[in-house]
Amino acid sequence: MNKFWVRKALKIAVIVTVAINLFGFAIMQLWNWLMPAIFGLKAITFLQALGLLLLSKILFGGFHRHGGGGRGWRRHMEARWATMSEEEREKFRAGMRGRRGCGFGRRWDPPAEQTTV
């Protein structure tokens, strides 16, 4: 079982290294193709392109985990909604009303109450 994790970690390390190099090369090529012609800037080296990649990741992407969180969050909220009392639900709704004006993300609509007849 231990060999499995070592192989998996090695594969991930290789994939990450290749991806970083490809993105760095792409940034370098795009910069050297566009920026000198458009803005009169100097060409950059590969290491400078990697620095730009890291800087853009810090400024725009952060270092949080991506993928698969959307559906899990919705299920989590539906489970919490099911266990809330009516007073807690109204308090939650009031808090969410104050956040709608920010314009980011989708509005979360709680699941419709199911009534059995």
Biopython code that builds the backbone (N, CA, C, O; Angstrom):
import numpy as np
from Bio.PDB.StructureBuilder import StructureBuilder

atoms = [
    (1, "MET", "N", (0.825, -1.192, 0.000)),
    (1, "MET", "CA", (0.000, 0.000, 0.000)),
    (1, "MET", "C", (0.869, 1.255, 0.000)),
    (1, "MET", "O", (0.495, 2.265, -0.597)),
    (2, "ASN", "N", (2.026, 1.202, 0.664)),
    (2, "ASN", "CA", (2.910, 2.348, 0.753)),
    (2, "ASN", "C", (3.476, 2.726, -0.619)),
    (2, "ASN", "O", (3.641, 3.908, -0.917)),
    (3, "LYS", "N", (3.771, 1.726, -1.449)),
    (3, "LYS", "CA", (4.303, 1.980, -2.786)),
    (3, "LYS", "C", (3.270, 2.732, -3.635)),
    (3, "LYS", "O", (3.634, 3.570, -4.459)),
    (4, "PHE", "N", (2.001, 2.434, -3.432)),
    (4, "PHE", "CA", (0.939, 3.115, -4.168)),
    (4, "PHE", "C", (0.995, 4.614, -3.925)),
    (4, "PHE", "O", (0.933, 5.400, -4.870)),
    (5, "TRP", "N", (1.112, 5.017, -2.658)),
    (5, "TRP", "CA", (1.129, 6.444, -2.328)),
    (5, "TRP", "C", (2.393, 7.117, -2.821)),
    (5, "TRP", "O", (2.353, 8.280, -3.220)),
    (6, "VAL", "N", (3.510, 6.416, -2.803)),
    (6, "VAL", "CA", (4.761, 6.975, -3.307)),
    (6, "VAL", "C", (4.645, 7.217, -4.809)),
    (6, "VAL", "O", (5.016, 8.281, -5.304)),
    (7, "ARG", "N", (4.126, 6.218, -5.532)),
    (7, "ARG", "CA", (3.938, 6.374, -6.975)),
    (7, "ARG", "C", (2.963, 7.501, -7.289)),
    (7, "ARG", "O", (3.193, 8.294, -8.202)),
    (8, "LYS", "N", (1.885, 7.568, -6.537)),
    (8, "LYS", "CA", (0.893, 8.613, -6.761)),
    (8, "LYS", "C", (1.499, 9.994, -6.501)),
    (8, "LYS", "O", (1.274, 10.920, -7.280)),
    (9, "ALA", "N", (2.257, 10.142, -5.427)),
    (9, "ALA", "CA", (2.905, 11.419, -5.113)),
    (9, "ALA", "C", (3.917, 11.791, -6.192)),
    (9, "ALA", "O", (4.035, 12.958, -6.563)),
    (10, "LEU", "N", (4.640, 10.802, -6.690)),
    (10, "LEU", "CA", (5.616, 11.053, -7.746)),
    (10, "LEU", "C", (4.918, 11.509, -9.030)),
    (10, "LEU", "O", (5.382, 12.437, -9.694)),
    (11, "LYS", "N", (3.809, 10.860, -9.376)),
    (11, "LYS", "CA", (3.046, 11.266, -10.566)),
    (11, "LYS", "C", (2.532, 12.688, -10.422)),
    (11, "LYS", "O", (2.617, 13.480, -11.361)),
    (12, "ILE", "N", (2.003, 13.013, -9.256)),
    (12, "ILE", "CA", (1.482, 14.363, -9.026)),
    (12, "ILE", "C", (2.600, 15.384, -9.134)),
    (12, "ILE", "O", (2.413, 16.447, -9.726)),
    (13, "ALA", "N", (3.775, 15.070, -8.561)),
    (13, "ALA", "CA", (4.909, 15.987, -8.629)),
    (13, "ALA", "C", (5.351, 16.217, -10.072)),
    (13, "ALA", "O", (5.671, 17.343, -10.455)),
    (14, "VAL", "N", (5.366, 15.161, -10.864)),
    (14, "VAL", "CA", (5.755, 15.293, -12.273)),
    (14, "VAL", "C", (4.728, 16.125, -13.030)),
    (14, "VAL", "O", (5.098, 16.999, -13.815)),
    (15, "ILE", "N", (3.452, 15.866, -12.805)),
    (15, "ILE", "CA", (2.400, 16.615, -13.499)),
    (15, "ILE", "C", (2.444, 18.093, -13.122)),
    (15, "ILE", "O", (2.310, 18.957, -13.989)),
    (16, "VAL", "N", (2.628, 18.386, -11.848)),
    (16, "VAL", "CA", (2.705, 19.781, -11.401)),
    (16, "VAL", "C", (3.920, 20.467, -12.017)),
    (16, "VAL", "O", (3.817, 21.605, -12.474)),
    (17, "THR", "N", (5.063, 19.798, -12.035)),
    (17, "THR", "CA", (6.275, 20.376, -12.611)),
    (17, "THR", "C", (6.094, 20.657, -14.099)),
    (17, "THR", "O", (6.472, 21.726, -14.579)),
    (18, "VAL", "N", (5.524, 19.717, -14.823)),
    (18, "VAL", "CA", (5.283, 19.917, -16.256)),
    (18, "VAL", "C", (4.295, 21.064, -16.477)),
    (18, "VAL", "O", (4.501, 21.893, -17.364)),
    (19, "ALA", "N", (3.230, 21.120, -15.683)),
    (19, "ALA", "CA", (2.234, 22.178, -15.830)),
    (19, "ALA", "C", (2.842, 23.550, -15.559)),
    (19, "ALA", "O", (2.585, 24.495, -16.305)),
    (20, "ILE", "N", (3.639, 23.673, -14.508)),
    (20, "ILE", "CA", (4.280, 24.960, -14.196)),
    (20, "ILE", "C", (5.203, 25.390, -15.327)),
    (20, "ILE", "O", (5.220, 26.559, -15.712)),
    (21, "ASN", "N", (5.972, 24.440, -15.859)),
    (21, "ASN", "CA", (6.867, 24.766, -16.965)),
    (21, "ASN", "C", (6.097, 25.168, -18.214)),
    (21, "ASN", "O", (6.488, 26.113, -18.900)),
    (22, "LEU", "N", (5.007, 24.466, -18.521)),
    (22, "LEU", "CA", (4.206, 24.825, -19.691)),
    (22, "LEU", "C", (3.571, 26.200, -19.541)),
    (22, "LEU", "O", (3.600, 27.007, -20.471)),
    (23, "PHE", "N", (2.996, 26.469, -18.367)),
    (23, "PHE", "CA", (2.398, 27.783, -18.147)),
    (23, "PHE", "C", (3.461, 28.882, -18.188)),
    (23, "PHE", "O", (3.228, 29.948, -18.757)),
    (24, "GLY", "N", (4.606, 28.630, -17.597)),
    (24, "GLY", "CA", (5.690, 29.613, -17.638)),
    (24, "GLY", "C", (6.149, 29.885, -19.051)),
    (24, "GLY", "O", (6.367, 31.037, -19.427)),
    (25, "PHE", "N", (6.296, 28.830, -19.841)),
    (25, "PHE", "CA", (6.705, 28.989, -21.235)),
    (25, "PHE", "C", (5.643, 29.747, -22.027)),
    (25, "PHE", "O", (5.972, 30.618, -22.833)),
    (26, "ALA", "N", (4.375, 29.421, -21.800)),
    (26, "ALA", "CA", (3.289, 30.113, -22.503)),
    (26, "ALA", "C", (3.264, 31.598, -22.135)),
    (26, "ALA", "O", (3.084, 32.447, -23.008)),
    (27, "ILE", "N", (3.442, 31.917, -20.854)),
    (27, "ILE", "CA", (3.460, 33.323, -20.426)),
    (27, "ILE", "C", (4.636, 34.047, -21.063)),
    (27, "ILE", "O", (4.487, 35.173, -21.537)),
    (28, "MET", "N", (5.800, 33.415, -21.079)),
    (28, "MET", "CA", (6.976, 34.036, -21.672)),
    (28, "MET", "C", (6.756, 34.314, -23.163)),
    (28, "MET", "O", (7.062, 35.402, -23.650)),
    (29, "GLN", "N", (6.222, 33.318, -23.883)),
    (29, "GLN", "CA", (6.007, 33.492, -25.315)),
    (29, "GLN", "C", (4.959, 34.570, -25.607)),
    (29, "GLN", "O", (5.148, 35.402, -26.494)),
    (30, "LEU", "N", (3.857, 34.550, -24.855)),
    (30, "LEU", "CA", (2.822, 35.565, -25.083)),
    (30, "LEU", "C", (3.330, 36.961, -24.744)),
    (30, "LEU", "O", (3.073, 37.911, -25.483)),
    (31, "TRP", "N", (4.046, 37.090, -23.637)),
    (31, "TRP", "CA", (4.598, 38.397, -23.259)),
    (31, "TRP", "C", (5.551, 38.901, -24.348)),
    (31, "TRP", "O", (5.437, 40.034, -24.815)),
    (32, "ASN", "N", (6.492, 38.038, -24.740)),
    (32, "ASN", "CA", (7.505, 38.450, -25.716)),
    (32, "ASN", "C", (6.908, 38.696, -27.093)),
    (32, "ASN", "O", (7.495, 39.420, -27.897)),
    (33, "TRP", "N", (5.771, 38.118, -27.376)),
    (33, "TRP", "CA", (5.109, 38.340, -28.656)),
    (33, "TRP", "C", (4.276, 39.618, -28.633)),
    (33, "TRP", "O", (4.283, 40.382, -29.599)),
    (34, "LEU", "N", (3.551, 39.856, -27.526)),
    (34, "LEU", "CA", (2.608, 40.969, -27.481)),
    (34, "LEU", "C", (3.142, 42.256, -26.862)),
    (34, "LEU", "O", (3.001, 43.327, -27.453)),
    (35, "MET", "N", (3.741, 42.171, -25.706)),
    (35, "MET", "CA", (4.072, 43.375, -24.941)),
    (35, "MET", "C", (5.094, 44.293, -25.626)),
    (35, "MET", "O", (4.892, 45.508, -25.631)),
    (36, "PRO", "N", (6.176, 43.766, -26.201)),
    (36, "PRO", "CA", (7.095, 44.689, -26.882)),
    (36, "PRO", "C", (6.439, 45.395, -28.070)),
    (36, "PRO", "O", (6.696, 46.575, -28.310)),
    (37, "ALA", "N", (5.602, 44.683, -28.806)),
    (37, "ALA", "CA", (4.971, 45.275, -29.982)),
    (37, "ALA", "C", (3.880, 46.277, -29.601)),
    (37, "ALA", "O", (3.738, 47.312, -30.252)),
    (38, "ILE", "N", (3.117, 45.979, -28.560)),
    (38, "ILE", "CA", (1.990, 46.839, -28.197)),
    (38, "ILE", "C", (2.433, 48.000, -27.313)),
    (38, "ILE", "O", (2.084, 49.149, -27.585)),
    (39, "PHE", "N", (3.197, 47.715, -26.258)),
    (39, "PHE", "CA", (3.530, 48.729, -25.262)),
    (39, "PHE", "C", (5.001, 49.138, -25.254)),
    (39, "PHE", "O", (5.387, 50.018, -24.485)),
    (40, "GLY", "N", (5.822, 48.521, -26.089)),
    (40, "GLY", "CA", (7.238, 48.870, -26.133)),
    (40, "GLY", "C", (8.016, 48.375, -24.923)),
    (40, "GLY", "O", (9.065, 48.935, -24.604)),
    (41, "LEU", "N", (7.536, 47.343, -24.243)),
    (41, "LEU", "CA", (8.222, 46.785, -23.080)),
    (41, "LEU", "C", (9.307, 45.818, -23.532)),
    (41, "LEU", "O", (9.300, 45.353, -24.671)),
    (42, "LYS", "N", (10.254, 45.515, -22.616)),
    (42, "LYS", "CA", (11.329, 44.584, -22.938)),
    (42, "LYS", "C", (10.822, 43.142, -22.868)),
    (42, "LYS", "O", (9.837, 42.846, -22.192)),
    (43, "ALA", "N", (11.508, 42.268, -23.572)),
    (43, "ALA", "CA", (11.217, 40.833, -23.507)),
    (43, "ALA", "C", (11.635, 40.310, -22.136)),
    (43, "ALA", "O", (12.503, 40.887, -21.481)),
    (44, "ILE", "N", (11.010, 39.210, -21.706)),
    (44, "ILE", "CA", (11.313, 38.631, -20.400)),
    (44, "ILE", "C", (11.929, 37.252, -20.559)),
    (44, "ILE", "O", (11.804, 36.619, -21.608)),
    (45, "THR", "N", (12.592, 36.797, -19.509)),
    (45, "THR", "CA", (13.187, 35.463, -19.499)),
    (45, "THR", "C", (12.170, 34.460, -18.938)),
    (45, "THR", "O", (11.093, 34.831, -18.470)),
    (46, "PHE", "N", (12.548, 33.193, -19.000)),
    (46, "PHE", "CA", (11.679, 32.144, -18.479)),
    (46, "PHE", "C", (11.460, 32.298, -16.972)),
    (46, "PHE", "O", (10.341, 32.124, -16.491)),
    (47, "LEU", "N", (12.512, 32.622, -16.229)),
    (47, "LEU", "CA", (12.365, 32.795, -14.779)),
    (47, "LEU", "C", (11.477, 33.995, -14.450)),
    (47, "LEU", "O", (10.721, 33.952, -13.479)),
    (48, "GLN", "N", (11.556, 35.052, -15.236)),
    (48, "GLN", "CA", (10.674, 36.195, -15.032)),
    (48, "GLN", "C", (9.231, 35.811, -15.336)),
    (48, "GLN", "O", (8.307, 36.289, -14.677)),
    (49, "ALA", "N", (9.036, 34.952, -16.326)),
    (49, "ALA", "CA", (7.688, 34.476, -16.643)),
    (49, "ALA", "C", (7.129, 33.635, -15.494)),
    (49, "ALA", "O", (5.945, 33.733, -15.171)),
    (50, "LEU", "N", (7.981, 32.806, -14.877)),
    (50, "LEU", "CA", (7.537, 32.036, -13.710)),
    (50, "LEU", "C", (7.184, 32.971, -12.561)),
    (50, "LEU", "O", (6.230, 32.720, -11.825)),
    (51, "GLY", "N", (7.954, 34.054, -12.402)),
    (51, "GLY", "CA", (7.635, 35.047, -11.387)),
    (51, "GLY", "C", (6.295, 35.714, -11.652)),
    (51, "GLY", "O", (5.523, 35.943, -10.722)),
    (52, "LEU", "N", (6.011, 36.029, -12.908)),
    (52, "LEU", "CA", (4.701, 36.591, -13.265)),
    (52, "LEU", "C", (3.579, 35.603, -12.985)),
    (52, "LEU", "O", (2.507, 35.986, -12.517)),
    (53, "LEU", "N", (3.831, 34.324, -13.276)),
    (53, "LEU", "CA", (2.839, 33.293, -12.994)),
    (53, "LEU", "C", (2.542, 33.235, -11.496)),
    (53, "LEU", "O", (1.377, 33.188, -11.100)),
    (54, "LEU", "N", (3.557, 33.239, -10.680)),
    (54, "LEU", "CA", (3.378, 33.212, -9.227)),
    (54, "LEU", "C", (2.674, 34.476, -8.737)),
    (54, "LEU", "O", (1.767, 34.401, -7.908)),
    (55, "LEU", "N", (3.087, 35.630, -9.246)),
    (55, "LEU", "CA", (2.460, 36.885, -8.853)),
    (55, "LEU", "C", (0.982, 36.920, -9.227)),
    (55, "LEU", "O", (0.152, 37.356, -8.429)),
    (56, "SER", "N", (0.649, 36.466, -10.424)),
    (56, "SER", "CA", (-0.759, 36.465, -10.833)),
    (56, "SER", "C", (-1.569, 35.471, -10.009)),
    (56, "SER", "O", (-2.739, 35.718, -9.715)),
    (57, "LYS", "N", (-0.961, 34.354, -9.636)),
    (57, "LYS", "CA", (-1.643, 33.381, -8.788)),
    (57, "LYS", "C", (-1.932, 33.971, -7.415)),
    (57, "LYS", "O", (-3.014, 33.773, -6.863)),
    (58, "ILE", "N", (-0.963, 34.695, -6.866)),
    (58, "ILE", "CA", (-1.154, 35.319, -5.557)),
    (58, "ILE", "C", (-2.217, 36.407, -5.632)),
    (58, "ILE", "O", (-3.108, 36.467, -4.786)),
    (59, "LEU", "N", (-2.123, 37.272, -6.652)),
    (59, "LEU", "CA", (-3.036, 38.415, -6.737)),
    (59, "LEU", "C", (-4.447, 38.034, -7.148)),
    (59, "LEU", "O", (-5.412, 38.590, -6.623)),
    (60, "PHE", "N", (-4.584, 37.099, -8.074)),
    (60, "PHE", "CA", (-5.898, 36.819, -8.645)),
    (60, "PHE", "C", (-6.468, 35.457, -8.288)),
    (60, "PHE", "O", (-7.689, 35.297, -8.281)),
    (61, "GLY", "N", (-5.642, 34.481, -7.996)),
    (61, "GLY", "CA", (-6.155, 33.145, -7.772)),
    (61, "GLY", "C", (-6.116, 32.673, -6.350)),
    (61, "GLY", "O", (-6.944, 31.857, -5.944)),
    (62, "GLY", "N", (-5.175, 33.168, -5.582)),
    (62, "GLY", "CA", (-5.024, 32.672, -4.235)),
    (62, "GLY", "C", (-4.449, 31.268, -4.240)),
    (62, "GLY", "O", (-4.066, 30.749, -5.289)),
    (63, "PHE", "N", (-4.391, 30.660, -3.077)),
    (63, "PHE", "CA", (-3.857, 29.307, -2.967)),
    (63, "PHE", "C", (-4.868, 28.356, -2.336)),
    (63, "PHE", "O", (-4.497, 27.402, -1.651)),
    (64, "HIS", "N", (-6.136, 28.624, -2.571)),
    (64, "HIS", "CA", (-7.157, 27.732, -2.030)),
    (64, "HIS", "C", (-7.374, 26.560, -2.962)),
    (64, "HIS", "O", (-6.943, 26.574, -4.114)),
    (65, "ARG", "N", (-8.039, 25.560, -2.458)),
    (65, "ARG", "CA", (-8.300, 24.345, -3.218)),
    (65, "ARG", "C", (-9.446, 24.567, -4.185)),
    (65, "ARG", "O", (-10.438, 25.210, -3.840)),
    (66, "HIS", "N", (-9.318, 24.042, -5.386)),
    (66, "HIS", "CA", (-10.345, 24.188, -6.401)),
    (66, "HIS", "C", (-11.028, 22.852, -6.654)),
    (66, "HIS", "O", (-10.488, 21.788, -6.352)),
    (67, "GLY", "N", (-12.220, 22.935, -7.212)),
    (67, "GLY", "CA", (-12.872, 21.750, -7.731)),
    (67, "GLY", "C", (-13.789, 21.044, -6.768)),
    (67, "GLY", "O", (-13.431, 20.780, -5.620)),
    (68, "GLY", "N", (-14.975, 20.743, -7.249)),
    (68, "GLY", "CA", (-15.901, 19.906, -6.519)),
    (68, "GLY", "C", (-16.585, 20.536, -5.330)),
    (68, "GLY", "O", (-17.383, 19.872, -4.668)),
    (69, "GLY", "N", (-16.306, 21.792, -5.031)),
    (69, "GLY", "CA", (-16.882, 22.402, -3.846)),
    (69, "GLY", "C", (-18.309, 22.880, -4.017)),
    (69, "GLY", "O", (-19.039, 22.991, -3.032)),
    (70, "GLY", "N", (-18.726, 23.166, -5.241)),
    (70, "GLY", "CA", (-20.030, 23.759, -5.481)),
    (70, "GLY", "C", (-21.188, 22.881, -5.038)),
    (70, "GLY", "O", (-22.067, 23.326, -4.300)),
    (71, "ARG", "N", (-21.187, 21.659, -5.481)),
    (71, "ARG", "CA", (-22.285, 20.760, -5.137)),
    (71, "ARG", "C", (-22.251, 20.357, -3.672)),
    (71, "ARG", "O", (-23.297, 20.214, -3.039)),
    (72, "GLY", "N", (-21.064, 20.175, -3.137)),
    (72, "GLY", "CA", (-20.944, 19.815, -1.731)),
    (72, "GLY", "C", (-21.454, 20.919, -0.826)),
    (72, "GLY", "O", (-22.073, 20.649, 0.203)),
    (73, "TRP", "N", (-21.198, 22.154, -1.203)),
    (73, "TRP", "CA", (-21.671, 23.295, -0.423)),
    (73, "TRP", "C", (-23.188, 23.326, -0.418)),
    (73, "TRP", "O", (-23.808, 23.574, 0.616)),
    (74, "ARG", "N", (-23.784, 23.076, -1.575)),
    (74, "ARG", "CA", (-25.250, 23.115, -1.664)),
    (74, "ARG", "C", (-25.873, 22.017, -0.796)),
    (74, "ARG", "O", (-26.847, 22.265, -0.085)),
    (75, "ARG", "N", (-25.316, 20.809, -0.854)),
    (75, "ARG", "CA", (-25.835, 19.725, -0.012)),
    (75, "ARG", "C", (-25.687, 20.049, 1.463)),
    (75, "ARG", "O", (-26.578, 19.771, 2.265)),
    (76, "HIS", "N", (-24.551, 20.639, 1.812)),
    (76, "HIS", "CA", (-24.314, 21.020, 3.199)),
    (76, "HIS", "C", (-25.352, 22.042, 3.657)),
    (76, "HIS", "O", (-25.893, 21.931, 4.757)),
    (77, "MET", "N", (-25.629, 23.036, 2.815)),
    (77, "MET", "CA", (-26.600, 24.067, 3.182)),
    (77, "MET", "C", (-28.014, 23.486, 3.269)),
    (77, "MET", "O", (-28.784, 23.874, 4.147)),
    (78, "GLU", "N", (-28.362, 22.568, 2.377)),
    (78, "GLU", "CA", (-29.687, 21.941, 2.439)),
    (78, "GLU", "C", (-29.838, 21.125, 3.724)),
    (78, "GLU", "O", (-30.904, 21.121, 4.339)),
    (79, "ALA", "N", (-28.775, 20.440, 4.124)),
    (79, "ALA", "CA", (-28.830, 19.675, 5.373)),
    (79, "ALA", "C", (-28.979, 20.602, 6.575)),
    (79, "ALA", "O", (-29.749, 20.322, 7.494)),
    (80, "ARG", "N", (-28.241, 21.701, 6.560)),
    (80, "ARG", "CA", (-28.374, 22.673, 7.656)),
    (80, "ARG", "C", (-29.770, 23.277, 7.677)),
    (80, "ARG", "O", (-30.354, 23.466, 8.744)),
    (81, "TRP", "N", (-30.306, 23.580, 6.494)),
    (81, "TRP", "CA", (-31.647, 24.182, 6.383)),
    (81, "TRP", "C", (-32.697, 23.247, 6.983)),
    (81, "TRP", "O", (-33.632, 23.693, 7.649)),
    (82, "ALA", "N", (-32.531, 21.951, 6.742)),
    (82, "ALA", "CA", (-33.505, 20.977, 7.229)),
    (82, "ALA", "C", (-33.512, 20.901, 8.758)),
    (82, "ALA", "O", (-34.537, 20.573, 9.356)),
    (83, "THR", "N", (-32.383, 21.202, 9.389)),
    (83, "THR", "CA", (-32.316, 21.099, 10.847)),
    (83, "THR", "C", (-32.604, 22.417, 11.560)),
    (83, "THR", "O", (-32.663, 22.455, 12.790)),
    (84, "MET", "N", (-32.785, 23.501, 10.798)),
    (84, "MET", "CA", (-33.032, 24.810, 11.420)),
    (84, "MET", "C", (-34.482, 24.945, 11.877)),
    (84, "MET", "O", (-35.399, 24.395, 11.267)),
    (85, "SER", "N", (-34.662, 25.686, 12.958)),
    (85, "SER", "CA", (-36.024, 26.029, 13.387)),
    (85, "SER", "C", (-36.513, 27.181, 12.509)),
    (85, "SER", "O", (-35.729, 27.801, 11.790)),
    (86, "GLU", "N", (-37.797, 27.457, 12.575)),
    (86, "GLU", "CA", (-38.364, 28.535, 11.753)),
    (86, "GLU", "C", (-37.736, 29.886, 12.113)),
    (86, "GLU", "O", (-37.533, 30.727, 11.237)),
    (87, "GLU", "N", (-37.432, 30.092, 13.375)),
    (87, "GLU", "CA", (-36.796, 31.343, 13.810)),
    (87, "GLU", "C", (-35.385, 31.463, 13.230)),
    (87, "GLU", "O", (-34.987, 32.537, 12.778)),
    (88, "GLU", "N", (-34.630, 30.360, 13.243)),
    (88, "GLU", "CA", (-33.285, 30.374, 12.674)),
    (88, "GLU", "C", (-33.328, 30.599, 11.166)),
    (88, "GLU", "O", (-32.475, 31.291, 10.610)),
    (89, "ARG", "N", (-34.328, 30.010, 10.507)),
    (89, "ARG", "CA", (-34.460, 30.205, 9.059)),
    (89, "ARG", "C", (-34.722, 31.664, 8.724)),
    (89, "ARG", "O", (-34.148, 32.197, 7.774)),
    (90, "GLU", "N", (-35.577, 32.307, 9.490)),
    (90, "GLU", "CA", (-35.885, 33.715, 9.231)),
    (90, "GLU", "C", (-34.655, 34.593, 9.481)),
    (90, "GLU", "O", (-34.407, 35.545, 8.741)),
    (91, "LYS", "N", (-33.897, 34.272, 10.514)),
    (91, "LYS", "CA", (-32.668, 35.007, 10.795)),
    (91, "LYS", "C", (-31.669, 34.826, 9.653)),
    (91, "LYS", "O", (-30.997, 35.777, 9.254)),
    (92, "PHE", "N", (-31.573, 33.613, 9.133)),
    (92, "PHE", "CA", (-30.686, 33.335, 8.001)),
    (92, "PHE", "C", (-31.130, 34.111, 6.768)),
    (92, "PHE", "O", (-30.305, 34.729, 6.094)),
    (93, "ARG", "N", (-32.428, 34.084, 6.466)),
    (93, "ARG", "CA", (-32.959, 34.824, 5.315)),
    (93, "ARG", "C", (-32.642, 36.311, 5.430)),
    (93, "ARG", "O", (-32.240, 36.942, 4.452)),
    (94, "ALA", "N", (-32.825, 36.872, 6.629)),
    (94, "ALA", "CA", (-32.553, 38.295, 6.838)),
    (94, "ALA", "C", (-31.073, 38.603, 6.598)),
    (94, "ALA", "O", (-30.736, 39.624, 5.999)),
    (95, "GLY", "N", (-30.210, 37.731, 7.058)),
    (95, "GLY", "CA", (-28.784, 37.937, 6.835)),
    (95, "GLY", "C", (-28.412, 37.846, 5.366)),
    (95, "GLY", "O", (-27.567, 38.608, 4.894)),
    (96, "MET", "N", (-29.030, 36.925, 4.637)),
    (96, "MET", "CA", (-28.748, 36.779, 3.212)),
    (96, "MET", "C", (-29.297, 37.952, 2.409)),
    (96, "MET", "O", (-28.704, 38.332, 1.399)),
    (97, "ARG", "N", (-30.403, 38.528, 2.831)),
    (97, "ARG", "CA", (-30.965, 39.687, 2.111)),
    (97, "ARG", "C", (-29.971, 40.835, 2.094)),
    (97, "ARG", "O", (-29.876, 41.556, 1.101)),
    (98, "GLY", "N", (-29.240, 41.010, 3.164)),
    (98, "GLY", "CA", (-28.258, 42.079, 3.233)),
    (98, "GLY", "C", (-27.053, 41.847, 2.341)),
    (98, "GLY", "O", (-26.311, 42.788, 2.062)),
    (99, "ARG", "N", (-26.836, 40.613, 1.882)),
    (99, "ARG", "CA", (-25.667, 40.279, 1.064)),
    (99, "ARG", "C", (-25.974, 40.294, -0.425)),
    (99, "ARG", "O", (-25.038, 40.238, -1.224)),
    (100, "ARG", "N", (-27.200, 40.365, -0.830)),
    (100, "ARG", "CA", (-27.539, 40.233, -2.247)),
    (100, "ARG", "C", (-26.987, 41.362, -3.098)),
    (100, "ARG", "O", (-26.757, 41.162, -4.291)),
    (101, "GLY", "N", (-26.769, 42.526, -2.537)),
    (101, "GLY", "CA", (-26.331, 43.670, -3.311)),
    (101, "GLY", "C", (-24.890, 43.606, -3.777)),
    (101, "GLY", "O", (-24.472, 44.441, -4.579)),
    (102, "CYS", "N", (-24.115, 42.640, -3.299)),
    (102, "CYS", "CA", (-22.702, 42.623, -3.649)),
    (102, "CYS", "C", (-22.480, 42.192, -5.094)),
    (102, "CYS", "O", (-21.466, 42.565, -5.684)),
    (103, "GLY", "N", (-23.386, 41.426, -5.681)),
    (103, "GLY", "CA", (-23.278, 41.065, -7.083)),
    (103, "GLY", "C", (-22.369, 39.891, -7.381)),
    (103, "GLY", "O", (-22.156, 39.586, -8.555)),
    (104, "PHE", "N", (-21.825, 39.221, -6.387)),
    (104, "PHE", "CA", (-20.960, 38.074, -6.633)),
    (104, "PHE", "C", (-21.719, 36.787, -6.383)),
    (104, "PHE", "O", (-22.482, 36.679, -5.423)),
    (105, "GLY", "N", (-21.505, 35.810, -7.254)),
    (105, "GLY", "CA", (-22.078, 34.479, -7.045)),
    (105, "GLY", "C", (-23.569, 34.411, -7.317)),
    (105, "GLY", "O", (-24.231, 35.415, -7.577)),
    (106, "ARG", "N", (-24.066, 33.194, -7.249)),
    (106, "ARG", "CA", (-25.493, 32.966, -7.428)),
    (106, "ARG", "C", (-26.215, 33.148, -6.120)),
    (106, "ARG", "O", (-25.647, 32.949, -5.046)),
    (107, "ARG", "N", (-27.455, 33.522, -6.216)),
    (107, "ARG", "CA", (-28.274, 33.629, -5.023)),
    (107, "ARG", "C", (-28.694, 32.223, -4.608)),
    (107, "ARG", "O", (-29.089, 31.418, -5.451)),
    (108, "TRP", "N", (-28.610, 31.931, -3.339)),
    (108, "TRP", "CA", (-28.970, 30.604, -2.862)),
    (108, "TRP", "C", (-30.430, 30.617, -2.462)),
    (108, "TRP", "O", (-30.839, 31.392, -1.598)),
    (109, "ASP", "N", (-31.209, 29.763, -3.088)),
    (109, "ASP", "CA", (-32.615, 29.614, -2.735)),
    (109, "ASP", "C", (-32.755, 28.349, -1.917)),
    (109, "ASP", "O", (-32.373, 27.269, -2.368)),
    (110, "PRO", "N", (-33.295, 28.472, -0.724)),
    (110, "PRO", "CA", (-33.450, 27.272, 0.098)),
    (110, "PRO", "C", (-34.416, 26.306, -0.571)),
    (110, "PRO", "O", (-35.273, 26.736, -1.344)),
    (111, "PRO", "N", (-34.299, 25.015, -0.292)),
    (111, "PRO", "CA", (-35.211, 24.036, -0.905)),
    (111, "PRO", "C", (-36.649, 24.336, -0.513)),
    (111, "PRO", "O", (-36.932, 24.770, 0.603)),
    (112, "ALA", "N", (-37.546, 24.096, -1.455)),
    (112, "ALA", "CA", (-38.961, 24.357, -1.209)),
    (112, "ALA", "C", (-39.484, 23.399, -0.145)),
    (112, "ALA", "O", (-39.109, 22.227, -0.095)),
    (113, "GLU", "N", (-40.342, 23.921, 0.684)),
    (113, "GLU", "CA", (-40.950, 23.094, 1.727)),
    (113, "GLU", "C", (-41.881, 22.077, 1.065)),
    (113, "GLU", "O", (-42.724, 22.435, 0.242)),
    (114, "GLN", "N", (-41.722, 20.843, 1.427)),
    (114, "GLN", "CA", (-42.571, 19.806, 0.869)),
    (114, "GLN", "C", (-43.697, 19.499, 1.865)),
    (114, "GLN", "O", (-43.450, 19.169, 3.024)),
    (115, "THR", "N", (-44.906, 19.615, 1.392)),
    (115, "THR", "CA", (-46.041, 19.311, 2.256)),
    (115, "THR", "C", (-46.724, 18.059, 1.719)),
    (115, "THR", "O", (-46.939, 17.925, 0.515)),
    (116, "THR", "N", (-47.051, 17.171, 2.598)),
    (116, "THR", "CA", (-47.750, 15.958, 2.184)),
    (116, "THR", "C", (-49.236, 16.151, 2.482)),
    (116, "THR", "O", (-49.620, 16.626, 3.551)),
    (117, "VAL", "N", (-50.034, 15.779, 1.530)),
    (117, "VAL", "CA", (-51.477, 15.942, 1.674)),
    (117, "VAL", "C", (-52.136, 14.622, 1.919)),
    (117, "VAL", "O", (-53.356, 14.559, 2.066)),
]
sb = StructureBuilder()
sb.init_structure("model")
sb.init_model(0)
sb.init_chain("A")
sb.init_seg("    ")
for serial, (resi, resn, name, xyz) in enumerate(atoms, 1):
    if name == "N":
        sb.init_residue(resn, " ", resi, " ")
    sb.init_atom(name, np.array(xyz, "f"), 0.0, 1.0, " ", f" {name:<3s}", serial, name[0])
structure = sb.get_structure()
